[in-house]
Amino acid sequence: MSMRCAGAIRPQRGTVAVADALRQDVRMAKSKGDKKAAKKKDSAKEVKGNPKRPKNQADEPKVKKGKGKGKGKAQVKSSEAMAAALAAPEVYDTPVDVEPVKKQLHPEQPISEVLRVGREFVLADFDPSSTPGFDGGRKAGKKALAAFAPEIGEWQERLFAETKGGGRRSLLIVLQGLDSAGKGGIVRHVMSNADPAGIKATAFKAPTEEERQHDFLWRIRKALPGPGQIGVFDRSHYEDVLVAKVRKLVPAAEVTKRYAIINAFEREVIESGTQLVKVFMYISRDEQRDRLMERLEREDKRFKYTPGDTDNRAFWDDYMKAFQMMLGRTSTRIAPWHVIPANNKWYARYAVQQLILDKLREMSPDWPVPDYDIEAEKARLKDS
């Protein structure tokens, strides 16, 4: 991979965002009335007098008061600012060095918007055989998966390199779904161009005796990705509001408490520098039966099957209710859920790939500036 280093150095990512967040806190602390009117008037004059001022200075989002309006946006801004501040202080302004992908292989709209769970989302109305945002079909979907793979590889390398310049950011991909939904295939197919050393994959099974001695997030915290890593959870802390709820392993009141605990935990994770991509891979009941049957019929697939997989199908409706509750209670502004229609494996992989790319582009990790004199080191190396 060639590295075309530009001469200009960008300031620390997140500096402007942190300043924006601080200014927001000041506005929130002020009372209504004359102060608010004066603030609005002065702001209007300032923008009018400086029409070319950068957007992030002139167009800050307003935080409304009363009835909690704007509180969520303020929390999002603060969390994003804290996470961004952990990027490398000084980086090269270098474009991504990958081949451009044909327009027809791009999604019609950002997948992160098309599949995001909003307040009115109803899982029962969602078609697991659909392909939202991409109508190219299976052949084009596979081509797109291969075409975008190098970009994921470069972003991952940049994220790792960022730590050499003091960065502490990481990315965590949370995969939820019933048996045979295709969670395992995501790591194999979507992350194929990534360096395995930079991937931390964890598959969560039933908790061990040791894990049962701690709170339900104990084992999750231990598995979080370190600086520069991309973590992948095959199942996650959400098992404790899914299996625990459906099989009644804990009282219903305890499950209800866990939704709020999870939201607070994820906010903490994001503020520490780890961005989240939460994916629920949704397949139909008939599709699951067909995939489980294939595992029984093929010698090379039987190791994936356990009798418990069929036992769980008796609780299908209960799981669907639990998933609906999970999505409604924990799809937040800073950590939204995305429901992936997963009956078509090619589309599920393409959609998850696009979600990861959207987040990595948003994070925009870059090559750090060395803390040594490059020309001096070239001269030393030449004479060595």
Sequence and secondary structure as in RCSB ss.txt:
>XXXX:A:sequence
MSMRCAGAIRPQRGTVAVADALRQDVRMAKSKGDKKAAKKKDSAKEVKGNPKRPKNQADEPKVKKGKGKGKGKAQ
VKSSEAMAAALAAPEVYDTPVDVEPVKKQLHPEQPISEVLRVGREFVLADFDPSSTPGFDGGRKAGKKALAAFAP
EIGEWQERLFAETKGGGRRSLLIVLQGLDSAGKGGIVRHVMSNADPAGIKATAFKAPTEEERQHDFLWRIRKALP
GPGQIGVFDRSHYEDVLVAKVRKLVPAAEVTKRYAIINAFEREVIESGTQLVKVFMYISRDEQRDRLMERLERED
KRFKYTPGDTDNRAFWDDYMKAFQMMLGRTSTRIAPWHVIPANNKWYARYAVQQLILDKLREMSPDWPVPDYDIE
AEKARLKDS
>XXXX:A:secstr
      S EE  TTHHHHHHHHHHHHHHHS STHHHHHHHHHHHHHHHH TTS HHHH       STTTTHHHHH
HHHHHHHHHTTS SSEE     S    GGGS SS HHHHSB  TT  GGG  TT  TT  SHHHHHHHHHHHHHH
HHHHHHHHHHHHGGGT   EEEEEEEESTTSSHHHHHHHHTTTS GGGEEEEE  S  HHHHTS TTHHHHHHS 
 TT EEEEES GGGGGTHHHHTT S HHHHHHHHHHHHHHHHHHHHTTEEEEEEEEE  HHHHHHHHHHHHH TT
TGGG  HHHHHHGGGHHHHHHHHHHHHHHH  SSS EEEEE SSHHHHHHHHHHHHHHHHHHH    B  SS HH
HHHHHHHH 
